[in-house]
Amino acid sequence: MRTLTEKTLTFLFSDNWEVIKYDESHFFRNHIDKCQGSKAVDILALSELGLFLIEIKDIRGHEIEYKQRLNKGEILFDFTQKVRDTIQGLYAAYRCQVEELAPFYNY
């Protein structure tokens, strides 16, 4: 099993999954994150089922704040920005042939 931890949450993935904490990857930190305002999902996960872009929000202790943000559409807007920027980042990684992200852009 492969284990990834995001703050206080731990996720287990089968060994046949390819996974990476995209927002902590070398390519994202050193290139994409330098573009002011860029966002990223937390995890990229690839299995025989397809490519998953995973964003994690632990709202415990912040339920009221998140409910208000959800009702205003702010969480959905934030999530769509992260997905959009992650896809653009994967395309840039493909164009630069970045090896650490190759499994995800070659899918």
Secondary structure, 3 states (H helix, E strand, C coil): CEEEEECCEEEEECCCCEEECHHHCHHHHHCHHHCCCCCCCCEEEEECCEEEEECCCCCCCCHHHHHHHHHCCHHHHHHHHHHHHHHHHHHHHHHHCCHHHHHHHCC
